[in-house]
Amino acid sequence: MKTSKNGTEVSIWSDELLAQTRSLILDPPLGIWPYLCMKNINGKFGEITLPDLVAEHWNVLDKETNETNYYASRDEMIEAGWAVD
């Protein structure tokens, strides 16, 4: 468990997965797939398009609801529970 900025305890991914997420976000895998697959600690799955990653637009499309979650920074997105899948 980790304590968030507002004082509540939240589950987080392993340090290894968080490091992999930061690495892939900073240097996106250009090529075969037009998006990076993401998963959330709450069980949801999503994706970020490679053009959004390159432009540093932290928009995660929720695959179940088809809604886009917008974040001000990659750290905010990671703190919201998103990691690479």
N, C-alpha and C positions, 0 to 999 in steps of 0.2 A: 504494500500500500504506500501511497505517496500523498502528502498533504498539498492540496491545490492552493492557489492564491487566495481563495475566499475561505480557507480554513477547513474545507470538507476533505474527507479521505477518498481517494479515487484509485482504482486499479490501473496499473500501467503495464505496458509491454516490457519485455526484457531489454536490457541495455544493448545487447547485440542487435536486436530487431530495430530499436530506435536509431542506432548508429547506421544500420543498413538503409533505413528510411531517409535519414539526412543525406547520406551519400548519393542515393539514387535521385533524390530531389535536386541536389546541387549539380549532378552530372547525369541527366536523364538518358535512358537507353534509347537513342534514336534508331529507328529501323523498322522492324517487323510490325510492332503494335502501335496504333495511334494514341495510346493512353497508358497510364500506369495504374495497375490494379491496386486498390487500397482495401483495408479492413479496419473496422472500428472495434474497440474493446467491448462495446455493447452488443456485438454480434452482427452489425450491419456491414455491407460491402459497398464499395464505391469505386470511382475512377476519376483520374485527373487527366485531361488531354495533354499531350506533349506540347502543343503550342501554348497552353496555359502555364505549364511548368517552365518553359523557356522564358515566357514573359513575366514569370513570378506572380501569377494570378493563382491564388490558392483556393480554387473552386473544386469541390469534391461532389460529383454527381452520385447520389444515393441510388443504387441499382434497383432497390425494391420500390421506393416511392417516386423515383424519377425527379426528385427535387434536388436542387443544387445548394450545397452549404458553402457559404463564402467566409473566408478567413482573411484577416489583415496581414498575417505573416505565416511562414511555415511553422514557427514555434507555436503559434496559436492553434494551428491545425493539428499538430502533434499533441499538444496539451488537451485538445478536444477528443483524443483517443484514436486518431487515425495513424496507420502505419502501412507500409507496403505489404502486399499479400503475395 
